[in-house]
Amino acid sequence: MEIINIEARTFEAMVTRFELFVKQMDALCVRKDKRLQKWLDNQDVCQMLNISKRTLQTYRDNGTLPYSQINHKMYYKPEDVQRVMEQLKYKPYGK
């Protein structure tokens, strides 16, 4: 184990900055941002597009449907899902 010594004022400055960071994160978590409430999860998207989870995985893999991942859970913007719905609706037969 390595021991590192720092001056007391440096330590206090670090603690102060960390406390400020914690306050900012708490404010972000408490804030009711309506844009964040509109994101869809895998189940929502599968139901909207009437596709399987595996097809949804393929859409993510090939870039058809953009997504964001937070703690192993995928989220999708409604406008991106709408765009894919329109692409699927107008897809030529046989292709």
C-alpha positions as CSV (number, residue, x, y, z in Angstrom):
1,M,0.0,0.0,0.0
2,E,1.2,3.5,-0.9
3,I,0.8,6.4,1.6
4,I,0.6,9.9,0.2
5,N,0.9,13.0,2.4
6,I,-0.8,16.3,1.5
7,E,-1.0,19.6,3.3
8,A,-4.1,20.3,5.4
9,R,-5.1,23.2,3.2
10,T,-4.9,21.1,0.1
11,F,-7.0,18.5,1.7
12,E,-9.6,21.1,2.8
13,A,-9.7,22.4,-0.8
14,M,-10.3,18.9,-2.1
15,V,-13.1,18.3,0.4
16,T,-14.7,21.7,-0.5
17,R,-14.6,20.9,-4.2
18,F,-16.0,17.4,-3.6
19,E,-18.9,18.8,-1.5
20,L,-19.7,21.3,-4.3
21,F,-19.6,18.4,-6.8
22,V,-22.0,16.4,-4.6
23,K,-24.4,19.3,-4.4
24,Q,-24.4,19.7,-8.1
25,M,-25.1,16.0,-8.6
26,D,-27.9,16.1,-6.1
27,A,-29.5,19.1,-7.9
28,L,-29.3,17.2,-11.2
29,C,-30.9,14.1,-9.7
30,V,-33.7,16.1,-8.0
31,R,-34.5,18.3,-10.9
32,K,-37.7,17.3,-12.8
33,D,-36.5,17.7,-16.3
34,K,-39.4,16.8,-18.6
35,R,-37.1,15.9,-21.5
36,L,-35.6,13.0,-19.5
37,Q,-39.0,11.6,-18.7
38,K,-39.8,11.1,-22.4
39,W,-37.0,8.5,-23.0
40,L,-38.2,5.0,-23.8
41,D,-36.8,1.7,-22.7
42,N,-36.4,-1.6,-24.5
43,Q,-39.9,-2.8,-23.7
44,D,-41.5,0.4,-24.9
45,V,-39.6,0.4,-28.2
46,C,-40.3,-3.3,-28.9
47,Q,-44.1,-2.7,-28.4
48,M,-44.1,0.5,-30.5
49,L,-42.2,-1.1,-33.4
50,N,-43.8,-4.5,-32.9
51,I,-40.4,-6.2,-32.9
52,S,-38.5,-8.7,-30.8
53,K,-35.7,-7.8,-28.4
54,R,-33.2,-9.5,-30.7
55,T,-34.4,-7.3,-33.6
56,L,-34.0,-4.3,-31.4
57,Q,-30.5,-5.4,-30.6
58,T,-29.8,-5.6,-34.4
59,Y,-31.1,-2.1,-34.8
60,R,-28.7,-0.9,-32.1
61,D,-25.7,-2.8,-33.5
62,N,-26.1,-1.6,-37.1
63,G,-26.9,2.0,-36.1
64,T,-30.5,2.0,-37.3
65,L,-31.6,3.2,-33.8
66,P,-29.5,5.5,-31.7
67,Y,-29.6,4.8,-27.9
68,S,-28.0,5.8,-24.6
69,Q,-27.0,3.3,-22.0
70,I,-27.1,3.9,-18.2
71,N,-26.2,1.1,-15.9
72,H,-26.7,-1.6,-18.5
73,K,-30.2,-0.3,-19.4
74,M,-30.9,1.1,-22.8
75,Y,-32.9,4.3,-23.5
76,Y,-34.2,5.7,-26.7
77,K,-35.4,9.2,-27.8
78,P,-39.0,9.1,-29.0
79,E,-38.1,11.1,-32.1
80,D,-35.5,8.4,-33.1
81,V,-38.1,5.6,-32.6
82,Q,-40.6,7.6,-34.7
83,R,-38.0,8.0,-37.5
84,V,-37.5,4.2,-37.5
85,M,-41.2,3.6,-37.6
86,E,-41.5,5.8,-40.7
87,Q,-38.6,3.9,-42.3
88,L,-40.2,0.6,-41.6
89,K,-43.6,1.8,-42.9
90,Y,-42.1,3.0,-46.3
91,K,-39.7,0.1,-46.7
92,P,-40.0,-1.3,-50.3
93,Y,-41.2,-4.9,-50.4
94,G,-38.6,-7.5,-51.4
95,K,-35.7,-5.5,-50.0
